[in-house]
Amino acid sequence: MRLDTLVQTLMDNPKISVELSSHTDQRGKDAYNLKLSQRRAESAVDYIVSKGIARTRITARGYGETRPIIAKPISEAEYQRNRRTEFKVTRVAN
């Protein structure tokens, strides 16, 4: 599981903090997708915390359909690419 790789990275680097950003495809209403993506991000955070990483090191952020990889998907595979959770390092403590 890819989240396990992130867990290991966080264990190996205890001074970094990350943001988990979840995204949806363009189907559905904007408000629903925003809430859905926030719940997905929070679910990923809960999993990482369950593996022993401090919640204070992780921020969950749902972006809904506002940041698609493919702006005008036409195939199911293209819609699927827009449904994702990414992470970025937000802080490196001294």
HUSUL-V749206 format. One record per residue. RES is the residue in three letters. PSI is psi in whole degrees, -180 to 180 (* if undefined). NEAR is the number of other ideal C-beta (glycine too) atoms within 8 Angstrom. Layout:
# HUSUL-V749206
RES | PSI | NEAR
RES | PSI | NEAR
This chain:
# HUSUL-V749206
MET | 136 | 4
ARG | -32 | 5
LEU | -31 | 9
ASP | -33 | 8
THR | -41 | 8
LEU | -42 | 11
VAL | -47 | 12
GLN | -40 | 8
THR | -43 | 9
LEU | -36 | 14
MET | -40 | 9
ASP | -21 | 6
ASN | 75 | 7
PRO | -8 | 6
LYS | -3 | 6
ILE | 149 | 12
SER | 152 | 11
VAL | 159 | 13
GLU | 131 | 10
LEU | 121 | 15
SER | 124 | 13
SER | 147 | 16
HIS | 152 | 15
THR | 173 | 14
ASP | -176 | 11
GLN | 5 | 10
ARG | 151 | 6
GLY | 173 | 8
LYS | 149 | 5
ASP | -49 | 7
ALA | -41 | 6
TYR | -45 | 8
ASN | -36 | 15
LEU | -46 | 11
LYS | -42 | 9
LEU | -46 | 12
SER | -35 | 14
GLN | -43 | 12
ARG | -39 | 9
ARG | -44 | 12
ALA | -43 | 15
GLU | -35 | 9
SER | -41 | 8
ALA | -40 | 13
VAL | -45 | 13
ASP | -41 | 8
TYR | -46 | 9
ILE | -41 | 14
VAL | -38 | 11
SER | -19 | 6
LYS | 4 | 8
GLY | 7 | 6
ILE | 136 | 11
ALA | 132 | 6
ARG | -29 | 7
THR | -15 | 5
ARG | -4 | 9
ILE | 133 | 15
THR | 135 | 9
ALA | 133 | 12
ARG | 122 | 10
GLY | 129 | 14
TYR | -1 | 11
GLY | -133 | 11
GLU | 16 | 13
THR | -15 | 6
ARG | 66 | 6
PRO | 149 | 11
ILE | -41 | 5
ILE | 113 | 8
ALA | -39 | 4
LYS | 76 | 4
PRO | 147 | 12
ILE | -21 | 4
SER | 161 | 6
GLU | -37 | 5
ALA | -38 | 6
GLU | -40 | 10
TYR | -42 | 12
GLN | -36 | 8
ARG | -31 | 10
ASN | -20 | 15
ARG | 105 | 8
ARG | 165 | 8
THR | 130 | 10
GLU | 165 | 8
PHE | 154 | 9
LYS | 147 | 7
VAL | 129 | 8
THR | -18 | 7
ARG | 142 | 6
VAL | 111 | 7
ALA | 153 | 6
ASN | * | 3
